[in-house]
């Protein structure tokens, strides 16, 4: 029960939360509010299940399975999870459903942490520009995500540049340019050149201007994966020629409300380029917050940022402890 006890400690340290910095309190509150829909749907159903069944039974397991699938953990993740849970129930001779809730929480987060050191930190370089390539299908909020990340790093004192290399979607370059103007970032982009040429010109400018962080927007079409793979390979080659070890991050933006479709996108992009992290947008607008666990289990890529609202400050660095708090606080 190690990890669950850790969770319990997180949730029971009210005084520590009260004494935490204002920034930390606001962060925890944002997770609390942002995961409310998932918590109401998922955790409340778990609680009701514990009341409905006094003893663990096959009927209990069947209803639990349905709850987990509805929380968008994904069928494969749920099947693997249920196998582990059944095994643990048998080994520990668990019959009390209230106690089993604790085991469920414990096992769900073993899904995420599972002894692996998947980093949720961004690989910021001490010298030279940190190059972050942004990928994702159209409509997931990629351009807005770039703007929110730029805002975050500008507030941390970094000099930020945006490169608009999505020459496929009409208006994509203009939209990114507008965000750059609004935030006061450097910008280079055109839809009249090959994307790799745009990236080349942008990185030349970034080095001339001593930029700290460069965000590169790319086309998000998956209809023809071969074309997109070739384009990204070309872009990656250009980036590597200009900046050693770059891109330092390739972040895939996924709309959390699309659920399992987001998993399909993650698998598709993982096939064509080296994804280092996931940005989950619109997590506050869905009851399917279990997708955080599903992504880790299905594609083994860490979630690095989550969107918990519309404001520029509502894109948060993913924190597993805050996620635990936001999701399970009503069970403690």
WOVENQUI-V988887 format. One record per pair of residues at least 24 apart in sequence whose ideal C-beta (glycine too) atoms are under 7 Angstrom apart, sorted by sequence separation. I is the first residue (numbers start at 0). GAP is how many residues later the second one is. If there is no record, write none. Layout:
i=(I:I)
gap=(GAP:GAP)
//
This chain:
i=(160:164:166:194:249:253:255:276:277:282:283:41:60:159:160:161:162:163:185:249:250:255:256:276:277:278:281:282:283:80:160:162:249:250:251:252:253:254:255:274:277:278:279:280:248:254:255:276:279:166:248:250:252:256:41:142:153:256:258:261:265:269:40:80:145:164:255:137:166:256:262:269:291:142:146:150:255:258:262:266:37:55:142:149:164:265:76:163:164:149:162:255:262:265:142:146:162:194:198:202:262:59:55:195:199:288:55:162:195:198:202:54:194:198:202:231:55:175:231:54:195:53:224:228:52:55:227:160:171:221:49:224:49:160:168:49:158:159:162:164:165:167:158:159:164:165:166:158:159:160:161:162:163:164:165:167:250:157:162:45:157:161:45:152:149:148:145:164:145:142:141:128:128:141:131:133:128:129:131:133:137:128:129:130:131:132:133:134:136:128:133:135:128:130:132:134:136:3:6:0:3:3:2:0:2:2:130:144:141:130:140:139:128:132:139:140:127:130:131:134:139:130:131:135:130:131:132:133:134:135:129:135:131:133:124:122:122:121:136:134:144:144:134:140:139:140:150:151:147:148:147:144:111:110:119:121:118:119:111:117:119:107:110:73:110:71:71:73:119:119:112:111:108:71:76:70:72:76:71:70:71:72:73:76:72:76:71:75:104:73:104:100:40:41:33:36:37:33:36:37:37:37:34:33:33:30:29:29:42:46:42:45:29:38:42:38:42:26:37:30:34:38:30:33:34:31:27:30:31:26:30:27:31:9:9:10:9:6:10:11:6:10:7)
gap=(24:24:24:24:24:24:24:24:24:24:24:25:25:25:25:25:25:25:25:25:25:25:25:25:25:25:25:25:25:26:26:26:26:26:26:26:26:26:26:26:26:26:26:26:27:27:27:27:27:28:28:28:28:28:29:29:29:29:29:29:29:29:30:30:30:30:30:31:31:31:31:31:31:32:32:32:32:32:32:32:33:33:33:33:33:33:34:34:34:35:35:35:35:35:36:36:36:36:36:36:36:37:38:38:38:38:39:39:39:39:39:40:40:40:40:40:41:41:41:42:42:43:43:43:44:44:44:45:45:46:47:47:48:50:50:51:51:51:51:51:51:51:52:52:52:52:52:53:53:53:53:53:53:53:53:53:53:54:54:55:55:55:58:60:65:66:69:70:71:74:75:77:78:78:81:81:82:82:82:82:82:83:83:83:83:83:83:83:83:84:84:84:85:85:85:85:85:98:98:101:101:102:103:105:106:107:108:108:111:112:112:113:114:114:114:114:115:115:115:115:115:116:116:116:117:117:117:117:117:117:118:118:119:119:123:125:126:127:128:134:134:136:138:140:141:141:161:163:164:166:167:170:181:182:182:182:183:183:184:184:184:185:185:186:186:187:188:189:197:198:207:208:215:216:216:217:217:217:218:219:219:220:220:220:221:221:222:222:223:224:226:230:246:248:249:249:249:250:250:250:251:252:254:274:275:277:278:284:284:284:285:285:286:287:287:288:288:289:289:291:291:291:292:292:292:293:294:294:294:295:295:297:297:311:314:314:315:317:318:320:321:321:324)
//
